[in-house]
Amino acid sequence: MPIVSATEMINKAHEGHYAIPAFNTNNLEWTKCILQAVQETQTPVMIQTSEGAAKYMGGYKMVVDMVNDLIDSMGITVPVALHLDHGTYEGAKKCIEVGYSSVMFDGSHFSIEENIEKSKEIIALAHAKGVSVECEVGGIGGTEDGVTSNGELADPAECKAIADLGVDFLAAGIGNIHGKYPADWKGLNFERLAEIKEAINNKPMVLHGGSGIPFEQTKKAVELGVSKININTELQLVFADATRKYIEAGKDLEGKGYDPRKLLKPGADAIIAKAKELCEGFGAAGKA
């Protein structure tokens, strides 16, 4: 099954009150692990790349070919969308051109007028090719590809202005943060989320910075209209921890333990296990 637009899977999740896991990938191994996890749990998935990660992997076209080839060679039968995460205006246009099935245009750092203007253009370009679109209002906390935000609470009226353009799903700041959450994090602002839900007439929403948010909070967010949850840091942390333990135990010095296939296996297994746990926790397992 080739990559598909995210619109259908997001709408089904929205109606069924669960969230599609949107896992950022960083390389071939990462992509294989995500695909194995979702196939085994029968979970529809969005595989995402930031612009920086796509560049690291050799470019947008390489990512499209890699994901499609892995779907074919691994015999993946669950729906898979390939999504650009936090795309610039030019990045989103390029991904639409080369074969991504879904893109995010992040105009949250522009004035609302410019965000609306550019979002409208990207939506028209994407929809003409059957590509789904995510836009953002209100910056998400933390740092993503060098862009830092303290985490804003999105304005419901601005959310409505973007939603009315015909965007397929909307990312809005509700106190969420990229990266690790600090010990004094106050949690998601469900009051603002409810206000946004009403303002945009219950259009599907996206929760960025999903790594480390307790499941009781993600479940409440889903009840209030979140249908896509982004995960990157959480998989990176378990990968790094498992790899560190392998090396600290001296396994890389035993026999051919230095072989990348052996060296990376504990981290890969950790990614698969964590991804499965999140598929279950978001209620998406078995929904393919």
TARA-V296172 format. One record per residue. N is the residue number from 1. RES is the residue in three letters. BURIAL is + if it has 9 or more other C-alpha atoms within 8 Angstrom, else -. Layout:
N & RES & BURIAL
N & RES & BURIAL
This chain:
1 & MET & -
2 & PRO & -
3 & ILE & +
4 & VAL & +
5 & SER & +
6 & ALA & +
7 & THR & -
8 & GLU & -
9 & MET & +
10 & ILE & +
11 & ASN & +
12 & LYS & -
13 & ALA & +
14 & HIS & +
15 & GLU & -
16 & GLY & -
17 & HIS & +
18 & TYR & +
19 & ALA & +
20 & ILE & +
21 & PRO & +
22 & ALA & +
23 & PHE & +
24 & ASN & +
25 & THR & +
26 & ASN & +
27 & ASN & -
28 & LEU & -
29 & GLU & -
30 & TRP & +
31 & THR & +
32 & LYS & +
33 & CYS & +
34 & ILE & +
35 & LEU & +
36 & GLN & +
37 & ALA & +
38 & VAL & +
39 & GLN & +
40 & GLU & -
41 & THR & +
42 & GLN & +
43 & THR & +
44 & PRO & +
45 & VAL & +
46 & MET & +
47 & ILE & +
48 & GLN & +
49 & THR & +
50 & SER & +
51 & GLU & +
52 & GLY & -
53 & ALA & +
54 & ALA & +
55 & LYS & +
56 & TYR & -
57 & MET & +
58 & GLY & -
59 & GLY & +
60 & TYR & +
61 & LYS & -
62 & MET & +
63 & VAL & +
64 & VAL & +
65 & ASP & -
66 & MET & +
67 & VAL & +
68 & ASN & +
69 & ASP & -
70 & LEU & +
71 & ILE & +
72 & ASP & +
73 & SER & -
74 & MET & -
75 & GLY & -
76 & ILE & +
77 & THR & -
78 & VAL & +
79 & PRO & +
80 & VAL & +
81 & ALA & +
82 & LEU & +
83 & HIS & +
84 & LEU & +
85 & ASP & +
86 & HIS & +
87 & GLY & +
88 & THR & +
89 & TYR & +
90 & GLU & -
91 & GLY & +
92 & ALA & +
93 & LYS & +
94 & LYS & +
95 & CYS & +
96 & ILE & +
97 & GLU & -
98 & VAL & +
99 & GLY & -
100 & TYR & +
101 & SER & +
102 & SER & +
103 & VAL & +
104 & MET & +
105 & PHE & +
106 & ASP & +
107 & GLY & +
108 & SER & +
109 & HIS & -
110 & PHE & -
111 & SER & -
112 & ILE & -
113 & GLU & -
114 & GLU & +
115 & ASN & +
116 & ILE & +
117 & GLU & -
118 & LYS & +
119 & SER & +
120 & LYS & +
121 & GLU & -
122 & ILE & +
123 & ILE & +
124 & ALA & -
125 & LEU & +
126 & ALA & +
127 & HIS & +
128 & ALA & -
129 & LYS & -
130 & GLY & -
131 & VAL & +
132 & SER & +
133 & VAL & +
134 & GLU & +
135 & CYS & +
136 & GLU & +
137 & VAL & +
138 & GLY & +
139 & GLY & +
140 & ILE & +
141 & GLY & +
142 & GLY & +
143 & THR & +
144 & GLU & -
145 & ASP & -
146 & GLY & -
147 & VAL & -
148 & THR & -
149 & SER & +
150 & ASN & +
151 & GLY & +
152 & GLU & +
153 & LEU & +
154 & ALA & +
155 & ASP & +
156 & PRO & +
157 & ALA & -
158 & GLU & +
159 & CYS & +
160 & LYS & +
161 & ALA & +
162 & ILE & +
163 & ALA & +
164 & ASP & -
165 & LEU & +
166 & GLY & -
167 & VAL & +
168 & ASP & +
169 & PHE & +
170 & LEU & +
171 & ALA & +
172 & ALA & +
173 & GLY & +
174 & ILE & +
175 & GLY & +
176 & ASN & +
177 & ILE & +
178 & HIS & +
179 & GLY & +
180 & LYS & -
181 & TYR & -
182 & PRO & -
183 & ALA & -
184 & ASP & -
185 & TRP & -
186 & LYS & -
187 & GLY & -
188 & LEU & -
189 & ASN & -
190 & PHE & +
191 & GLU & -
192 & ARG & +
193 & LEU & +
194 & ALA & +
195 & GLU & +
196 & ILE & +
197 & LYS & +
198 & GLU & -
199 & ALA & +
200 & ILE & +
201 & ASN & -
202 & ASN & -
203 & LYS & +
204 & PRO & +
205 & MET & +
206 & VAL & +
207 & LEU & +
208 & HIS & +
209 & GLY & +
210 & GLY & +
211 & SER & +
212 & GLY & -
213 & ILE & -
214 & PRO & -
215 & PHE & -
216 & GLU & -
217 & GLN & +
218 & THR & +
219 & LYS & +
220 & LYS & -
221 & ALA & +
222 & VAL & +
223 & GLU & -
224 & LEU & +
225 & GLY & +
226 & VAL & +
227 & SER & +
228 & LYS & +
229 & ILE & +
230 & ASN & +
231 & ILE & +
232 & ASN & +
233 & THR & +
234 & GLU & +
235 & LEU & +
236 & GLN & +
237 & LEU & -
238 & VAL & +
239 & PHE & +
240 & ALA & +
241 & ASP & +
242 & ALA & +
243 & THR & +
244 & ARG & -
245 & LYS & -
246 & TYR & +
247 & ILE & +
248 & GLU & -
249 & ALA & -
250 & GLY & -
251 & LYS & +
252 & ASP & +
253 & LEU & -
254 & GLU & -
255 & GLY & -
256 & LYS & -
257 & GLY & +
258 & TYR & +
259 & ASP & -
260 & PRO & -
261 & ARG & -
262 & LYS & +
263 & LEU & +
264 & LEU & +
265 & LYS & -
266 & PRO & +
267 & GLY & +
268 & ALA & +
269 & ASP & +
270 & ALA & +
271 & ILE & +
272 & ILE & +
273 & ALA & +
274 & LYS & +
275 & ALA & +
276 & LYS & +
277 & GLU & -
278 & LEU & +
279 & CYS & +
280 & GLU & +
281 & GLY & -
282 & PHE & +
283 & GLY & -
284 & ALA & +
285 & ALA & +
286 & GLY & -
287 & LYS & -
288 & ALA & -
